[in-house]
Amino acid sequence: MAERGVDAYRKIDIKARVESATPGQLVVLLFEGLLTSLVEARAAILEKDYQAKGQKISKALSIVLTLQESLNGDVESDLPYRIERLYDYMQRRLLEVNQSMDVAIIDEVVELVVTLKSGWDQIADPR
């Protein structure tokens, strides 16, 4: 019962954060959600909860696709192309872990996400 209250609070907090976020902060929120999904998928694999693993991997894939679709290809740089290729790689690796149950693959993707997120953290809050 207490978990439902915590989940409800979490949903309200996330909604408030999204509604007041700048575009850069929205990207950071997506990365945070991606990391949460990856950590939960890793735990589900270790607990042999394959239904939860599938749900969390699907959520992670959806977030990566959203990040990929948000790329701005109009800038005069090859950076969006390189990041798109990185997102493609992450998607392939997540599909692979969905079959192999290899948590090392999740760890690899987490490292990539943390690196990307750290850059966005500085962009979204350049103090």
C-alpha positions as CSV (number, residue, x, y, z in Angstrom):
1,M,0.0,0.0,0.0
2,A,2.8,2.4,0.9
3,E,4.5,1.7,-2.5
4,R,1.4,2.9,-4.3
5,G,1.7,6.3,-2.5
6,V,5.4,6.5,-3.4
7,D,4.6,5.6,-7.0
8,A,1.9,8.3,-7.1
9,Y,4.2,10.9,-5.6
10,R,6.9,9.9,-8.1
11,K,4.5,10.4,-11.1
12,I,3.4,13.8,-9.8
13,D,7.0,14.8,-9.3
14,I,8.0,13.7,-12.8
15,K,5.0,15.4,-14.4
16,A,5.9,18.7,-12.6
17,R,9.5,18.4,-13.7
18,V,8.6,17.8,-17.3
19,E,6.1,20.6,-17.4
20,S,8.6,23.1,-16.1
21,A,11.7,21.8,-18.0
22,T,13.6,23.5,-20.8
23,P,14.3,21.4,-23.9
24,G,17.8,20.6,-22.6
25,Q,16.4,19.6,-19.2
26,L,13.9,17.3,-21.0
27,V,16.8,15.5,-22.6
28,V,18.4,15.1,-19.2
29,L,15.1,13.7,-17.8
30,L,15.0,11.2,-20.7
31,F,18.6,10.1,-19.8
32,E,17.6,9.7,-16.2
33,G,14.6,7.5,-17.2
34,L,16.8,5.5,-19.5
35,L,19.3,4.9,-16.7
36,T,16.5,3.8,-14.3
37,S,15.2,1.4,-16.9
38,L,18.6,-0.1,-17.5
39,V,19.3,-0.6,-13.8
40,E,15.9,-2.2,-13.3
41,A,16.4,-4.4,-16.3
42,R,19.8,-5.5,-14.9
43,A,18.2,-6.3,-11.5
44,A,15.3,-8.2,-13.2
45,I,17.8,-10.4,-15.1
46,L,19.7,-11.2,-11.9
47,E,16.4,-12.0,-10.2
48,K,15.4,-14.1,-13.2
49,D,12.2,-12.0,-13.6
50,Y,12.1,-12.2,-17.4
51,Q,8.7,-10.4,-17.7
52,A,10.1,-7.4,-15.9
53,K,13.3,-7.6,-17.9
54,G,11.4,-7.5,-21.1
55,Q,9.3,-4.5,-19.9
56,K,12.3,-2.5,-18.8
57,I,14.3,-3.3,-22.0
58,S,11.3,-2.2,-24.0
59,K,11.1,1.0,-22.1
60,A,14.8,1.7,-22.5
61,L,14.5,1.0,-26.3
62,S,11.6,3.5,-26.5
63,I,13.6,6.2,-24.7
64,V,16.6,5.7,-26.9
65,L,14.3,6.0,-30.0
66,T,12.9,9.2,-28.5
67,L,16.4,10.6,-28.0
68,Q,17.3,9.6,-31.5
69,E,14.2,11.3,-33.0
70,S,15.0,14.5,-31.1
71,L,18.4,14.9,-32.8
72,N,18.8,18.1,-34.8
73,G,20.3,17.2,-38.1
74,D,20.2,20.8,-39.3
75,V,23.4,21.8,-37.5
76,E,26.6,22.2,-39.5
77,S,28.4,19.4,-37.7
78,D,28.7,15.6,-38.0
79,L,27.9,15.3,-34.3
80,P,24.2,14.5,-34.7
81,Y,25.2,11.8,-37.2
82,R,27.7,10.3,-34.8
83,I,25.3,10.4,-31.9
84,E,22.6,8.8,-34.1
85,R,25.0,6.0,-34.8
86,L,25.7,5.6,-31.1
87,Y,21.9,5.4,-30.4
88,D,21.7,2.7,-33.2
89,Y,24.5,0.8,-31.5
90,M,22.8,1.1,-28.1
91,Q,19.5,-0.2,-29.5
92,R,21.3,-3.2,-31.1
93,R,23.0,-4.0,-27.8
94,L,19.7,-3.8,-25.9
95,L,18.1,-6.2,-28.3
96,E,21.0,-8.5,-27.9
97,V,20.7,-8.4,-24.1
98,N,17.0,-9.2,-24.4
99,Q,18.1,-12.5,-25.9
100,S,21.4,-13.2,-24.2
101,M,20.6,-12.1,-20.6
102,D,24.2,-10.8,-20.4
103,V,24.2,-8.0,-17.8
104,A,27.7,-6.9,-19.0
105,I,25.9,-5.6,-22.1
106,I,23.7,-3.5,-19.9
107,D,26.7,-2.2,-18.0
108,E,28.3,-1.2,-21.3
109,V,25.1,0.7,-22.4
110,V,24.9,2.4,-19.0
111,E,28.5,3.7,-19.4
112,L,27.6,5.2,-22.8
113,V,24.4,6.8,-21.3
114,V,26.3,8.2,-18.4
115,T,28.9,9.8,-20.7
116,L,26.2,11.3,-22.9
117,K,24.1,12.5,-19.9
118,S,27.1,14.2,-18.3
119,G,27.4,16.4,-21.4
120,W,23.7,17.2,-21.4
121,D,23.9,18.0,-17.7
122,Q,26.4,20.7,-18.5
123,I,24.3,22.0,-21.4
124,A,21.0,22.0,-19.5
125,D,22.5,23.7,-16.4
126,P,25.7,25.6,-17.5
127,R,26.4,27.2,-14.0
